[in-house]
Amino acid sequence: MTSPISRPAPRARRAPGRRPAGDGGQATAALPLVIGGERRETGAVVESRDPAHPETVVGTVAAASPADVRDAFAAARAAADGWRRTPGPARGEILFRAAEIVAARAEQLATELTREEGKTLREARAEVARGVAVLRYHAGEASRRGGAVYPSASHERLLYSVREPLGVVGVITPWNFPIAIPLWKLAPALAHGNAVVFKPSEVTPLGGFRVAEALIEAGLPDGVLNVVCGDPEQIGGAVAGDRELDGLSFTGSVRVGDLLRRRAAESRVKLQLELGGKNPVIVLDDADLDLAVAETVRGALHATGQKCTATSRVLVTPGIVDAFVERLLRAAGALRVGDPLDPATAIGPLVSGAQHARFEQYLAVAAQEGHELALGGRRERADGDGWFVSPTVYLDVDPASRIGREEVFGPLVAVMPVDDLDAALAVADAVEFGLSASLFTRDVGQALRFAREVRAGMVHVNSETTGAEPQAPFGGMKASSAGYREQGDAAAEFFTHLKTVNVDPPRA
């Protein structure tokens, strides 16, 4: 879901306890780790910087050590039995209260999210609203998911199943949705009775710490939710490898996902992985062109293309390819790149210097491969030294090329002419990923065939490739996902064990 290229370690510095916030010279304390109900300052911090103004420190969080992680797992194990025995409706009430706390703080959270991650304020508000919806959905699920009663071969036997929590789960989340993705893992984990050790991304840690604060303030018992942060290899590795771990939910790079798969196979830890995407849009000759262009632009370029479900390939049939490209270039070229707090801005910066360097690497690759650059392909400097890039469109892209098959994770669209739906399906499936795919057509038969045949976990007809609702399963095929789906009924499949019970009367 995030870049498969490894990131440098975060800035972790020794500190006397307070550091400049970067907005007016005021000092602010680092957000502490949460371990067993204790707020723990460690003397080292991870800085979160504003990608629109990289010299500005938005905030800091305490940097954990492996010993802190071990303490967090010990606290989670100590709290797990009590939380497991807490009735589901009572767990749900805590999640409902957390939803109200997040909703009440929505504007503050959205503004901080924009400053930390770089998405526009409109997009940040939508992310916070999604987080509230996720909390409310899983608060209800805490009362609903129990098990089932089955008919038995013996008329005297009571045969039923019950769902029980895994116990202690690790949750590791990426930087691109620092509020929504933590909540769509934490909410079902807690609703189903698990204790959690949570590591938000070291690139955008503030959002994760804020939602954890809301959950704890809503009434979680000490030790049920523990929060650590720090170097992704050292601290992330400690979370993924702790001996108390019963299950691990991870969203991030394919490279790390492959490592976790091998480790889980050895340790028999239950695993849920959401990784990358190279998501196609197919536009047939009979499509509504205005709709197809608007949805492609939204899916490919909003959030600066930093979504695992972002549109990155557009497969267009011959009858409309010229008209589609003309409208696409006009619409994409009209998007304003700039400070994400400005209401007129449509595209904010990439999240960091590392992501910016990676995007520029792909621009260099595209030039070497000889693709036709129709729009963008440059750094934007309208707002100082932020990590801004222009929306970029390449035409006549070879599907076998690197920009045709690798996840770029930036505002880059590769247009690929195809003869028909048969050819489009072949191109769409000729990559290692299978997360999301979209088709634009007025032909119901073609739409149903596409939904049946495309190798993607998320299928859209006449809408963008991005977007998910909490009541429906989320996940992909091939290298995009592994283990269990997220959200909806599928969340219970991962965060619980299913126990079958046979009850017979005593014999006389």
N, C-alpha and C positions, 0 to 999 in steps of 0.2 A: 504493500500500500504506500509506503514511503520509498524513497530512493534505495535501490539495491547496492549503491555505492556506499561504503562505510563512511561514517561521519567522524570528525575529530572529536576528542573528548571535550566536554563542556568546560567553561571557565569555572574552576573551583578554587577559591582563594581563602586563605586564612583571614579572618576578620575579627575585629573587636566586638562584633555583635550588631553594628549598625553600618549601613552603607548608603551612599547617595542614590536617590530614586531617579534622578535625571530630569525631573520636571520642575524646575524652579529652585533646585539646590537643596530641597528639603531632604532630611535623612529618614530612612524607614527601616524598621527591623526586618530581618529575614524571616520568612514564614518557617516555623519549626517543623521538624518531622513529627509524626504522630505515632507513638508506639505504646500500646497497652494503656491508652488514655493519657499518657505523659506527653507534653509538648517538649521536644528535645532539640536544643540548640547544640550544634556540633563544633562551632568555631570555624567551619569552612562553609562556603556558600556557592550556589550555582546562580549565575546571573541570567536574567531574561532580558534581551535587548529588543528594542523597537526596530523592525526591519526597514521601516520608512526613514528612520533616523538612527543608524546603527551605533552612534556614539551615546545614545540615551539608554540608560538602564531602567527598564520599566519596574522591575522588582527583583528580589532575590529569595531563594529558598535554601534551607539548610542542606548541605551535602552529606549524604550518608556514607558510612563505612561498611564493609562486610559484617563487622560485629553488630552494627545497628540493624542490618537485615536479619541476622540470626535472632536478635532480640525481638524483632517484629514478628517473626514466625513463632517464636516461643509464646508471645502474647496472644497471637491468633489461635494457637493450639489450646491455650488455657481458656480462651473465651468460647471456643467452638461448641462445646457440649451445651453450655447454657443457651447459646443462640439457637442451636438446633432444636432445643426443647421449647423455645418461645413459640406460641401458636402463630400460624401463618397470618391470621387477621391482625395480630399485634405487630408483626413485622411490617405488614402492609401499611398500618397507620403511621409508622415512622417514615416510610417512603412518601406517603401523602404529605406529611408535614415538611419533608425535605423539598418536595415539589413546590410547596407554597413559599418556602424560604427562597428558593432559586427564582421563582417568578417575581417575588417582591424586590429582588436585587437585579432584575434582568438588565436594566440600562447600565448599571455599574459594571456588571460582568461583561456585557457586550463591548463596552468601551475599552476595558482592560484587555479583552480578547483581541480586539482590533489592533491595539498598540503592541501586543505581544506576538501575534501570529501574522498580521499584515492583511487579513481579509477585510473587505469593506465593512463599515458599520452596519449596513443593511444585512449583509451576510452573517455578521456576528450575532445580530439580533435574532435572525432565523435559527442559528445554531443553538442559542440559549433556549428559544422556544421549543426546539426539538428535544433538548434535554429535559425540559419540564414534561413534555408529552411522554417521554420514555419512563420517567419516574412514575407518572400517574398510571401508565399501562401496567408496569410491573408491580405497583402497589396493589392493583386489583388481582393480578396473577397470584400473589401471595395467599389469597383466600380461595383461589379456584383450583389450583393444580394439586391433586392429591393422589390419584390412582384410579383403579377400576375394580369392579366385581365381575367375575366370570362364572359361567355355568360349569359345574363339575360333573364328572362321570358318576360320582356318588351323590345321591340326593341328600345325604347327611353332612356333606362337607361344605364349608364356607371357603371359597377360593377367591382371593383378591390380591391386588397389588397396591403398594404404597411407594411414593417417591421420598427418598431421604437425601439430605445434602451430601456432597462429596466430603466436606470437612473443612480443610484449609485450601484456599485457591490463591494463586498468584495472578495478578492482572498487570499487564505491561502495555501501555498505550503510546500512539505516535503523536507527532507534533501538529498534524494538519487539522485535527478537530479536537482541541484540548479540553472541551467541555462535553460535547456530544458523545464521543467514543468512550471516554471514561464512564459516563453514565449508562451507556447501553451495555457495558460489561458489569459495572458495580451494582446497578439496580437489580438485574436478575440474580446475580450471585447472592446478594443479601436477601432478596425476596424468598429464595429457595433455601435459606438457612445456613449459608456458608460464612465462615470468617475469612477475611481477605487481607492480603498484603499487596498493596497497590503502588506501582512505580509509574508515575507520569513521565512523559518525555522530558529530558533535560534541556531541550531547546525551547519548549513552551510549557514550563511547569506550573505557572500560576493558576491556570484554569482548573487543572486537576486538584490542586490544593484547595481551591475555592469550593468545588463541589463536595470534596471530602469534608470540609468545614460544615457545609450545610447538612450533610447526612449525620454528622456527629452532633451538631446542634439540635437536630430533630429528635435525638434520643437514643442513638445507637449505644449499647453498653461498651464499656472500655474493652479494647482489644479486638472487637469485632471488625473494625476497619483500621488498618495501620498503613501509614503513608511514608514512603522513602523515595529519595531521588539521588541521582548522581551519575557517574560515568556509565555509559550504556553497556560496556563490556564487563566492567567490574561489578556494578550494582545490579544491572539487568541479569548478568550471569549468576549472581548470588541468589536473586529471586527465583530464577528458573531452575536452579540446582539445589535448593534447600531440601534437606531430608524430610522436613515436615510437609512438603508439598503434596497435595492430593490431585490437583488439577491446575492447568495453566492456560489462560486466555491471552493471546498475543496478537497485536496488529502491528505490522511493520514490513521490513524488507524480506524478499525471497531468500537472500543469503542467510539472514538470521533464522528465518523460518526453517530452512533446511537443517541448520544446526540443532534447533529445538526438536525437530522430528527425530533425528538420530538419538538425541539424549533421552527423549520420552520413550523411545523403543527400548532403551536399556533399563530405564527406571520404572517403566509401566505407569507413568503419570498420564492421566487423561489430558488430551490436548485439543485446543481450539485455535486455529490459525487463520487470520485474514491477511493476505499478502498483496500482490500486485494486480495490475490490469493493463490491457492494451485495447481499449473498448471501441468497437466499430459502430458507426452509423451507416445504414444503407438507405440510399434515396433512389426510389424507382421513378420511372418516367411519369407515372400518374400521381405523384406526390403533390401535396399542397406546398409549393416552394417557399412561400413566406413563412409558414409554420416550420418547415424543415430547417430553414436558415436560422430562424430565431432560436429554435431549440438546440441546434448544433452550436451556435455561438454561446448560448448559456451553459451547455454541458462541457464545452471545450475550454472556454476562456475565463468564465467567472471563477472566483476563488483562485485566480492566477493559474488555473489548470492543476492545482495541487490537491487532487482528489483521486482516490484509487478507482473511482467510477467515471472519471472524466473522459469525455470523448477525445480520442487522439487520432482516429482514422475515419475518413469519410469516403465511402464507396458509392460512386454515382454512375448511373446508367447513361448511355450516349445521348438520348433524346433531350435531356435537360442539363447536361453537365456544364455547358457554357453559361446558361442562365443562372444555374446554381452558384457557380464560381463567382460570377459578377456580383450577385447579391451578397454572397458570403464576404467577399473582400470589402464591399461597401459597408456592411454591418460591422465587421470586425475592426475596420479602420476608423470607424466613428467612436469606438470605445475610448473613454478618457482614462489614461494611466496617471496615477498620482497618489497623493496622501489618502489613505483609506478612511480617515476621519472626515474628509471633505465629501458632502452629500453628492457632489457632481462626479465623483470618481466611480468608475466601473471596475477597474482592475488595480489592485494594490500591488505591493512588492512581493517578490519571492521571500521565503521565510528567513534566509540567512545568506551569508557570503558563500558558504559551501554549496547551497542549492543554486546560487547564481553561477558559480564556477561550473557546476555540472551542466546547467542549461547552455552555457557558452560552449562547453565541450561538444554538445549535440549539434549546435549551430556549425561548429567546425567540421563535424562528421558529415552533416548534410551537404556542406560545400564540397567536401572531398568526394562524396558520392554523386555529385552533379545534379541534385534536384533543383527544380525551378523555384526560386524564392519569389513569391508574389506579394508578400506583405511582411513587414517587420524585420526580424532577425538582428535586432540591435538592442543595446542598453538604452533605457530612457533616463534622462537626467533632469526631468522637469521639477523634481522635488529634492534637489541636493544629492547626497551620496547614498541614498537608499538603494535597495536591491531591486530596482525597477527594470522590467524588460517589456518590450512591445509585443502585442499579439502577433504571432508568426504563422504564416500559411505557406506551405510548399505544395506545388502542383505536380501531377504526373509522377507520383512517388512509387518506386518499385516496392511491392509488398515484402520482398525478401531483404530489403536494405535495413540498416540498423534503425533509422527513424521510422521505418515501416513496421518493425516488429518489437522494438525495445520500449520500455516504459520511460518516458522523458520526464514526467512530473513537472510540467510547466505549460505555459500558454502556447502550445504548438499543435497545429493541425496539419495532417498529411492527407491530401486529396488523392484518391486512387480511382481512375476511371475503370469501370467493369462493364461487361457486355449485358448481363442480366442477373436475376436473383441466384441462379445456379453458380455463376462465377463469383458473385458477392459472398455467398455462403462459404465457398472454398477459400477465398481470401480471408474472410473473417475468422475462420477456424485454424488458419495456418500459422498460429503463434502459440507460445507456451501458455498464455493466459486464457481464462474463460470466465471473466467476472460479469461484465454487463455488455449488452448489445441492443441496438435500436433499429427499427425499420420505419420508414415513412412511405405510406402507400394508401390508396383509397380502396384497394382490393382486399376484401376480407379473406378470401382464399389464400392469397399470397401471405397475408399477415399470419394466418394460422399455420401455414407451412413453415414460415420463418420461426415462429415460436416453438414448433415441434422439432426443427432440425438444427437450429443454431446451438453451438456448444458453449453456453453461457449460463451462469446461475441466476442472473437477473436479466429479464427480457422486457423491452419496452416497444410499444407500437405507437407511433405518432407522438412521442415525447422524448426528452433528452435521456442520456444514459445514466445520469446521476439521480439521486433521491432515493429515500427508503422510508417506510412507515414502520413503527415499532411493533405492530401486530402481525407483520409478515416476516417470514424467514429471510435472512440476508446472508449471501455467500456466493462463491463461485465454483468453477470447475478447474481441472488441470492444476497449474501452478498457482492459481489465485487463492485457493483455500485448502485447508486440510483439517480433518477431524469433523467437528460438528458446526452446523449453522448457528448464526447469532439471531437474536430477536424472535418474537412471536412464540408459538408453541415450541419451536426448536431450542429455545434457550433452556427449557427444563431438561431436554435430552442431555445437554452438556453438564449443567450445574447440579444434577441429581443422579443418584443410583436408583434403579427400579428393583424393588424387592417383591417377590411373590410369596404369599402366605397361604398355607393350607391349614385349616382348623377342622379337626374331626372331633366328634363327641367321645368322651371316655368309654372304653369298653366295659361292659357289665362284668 
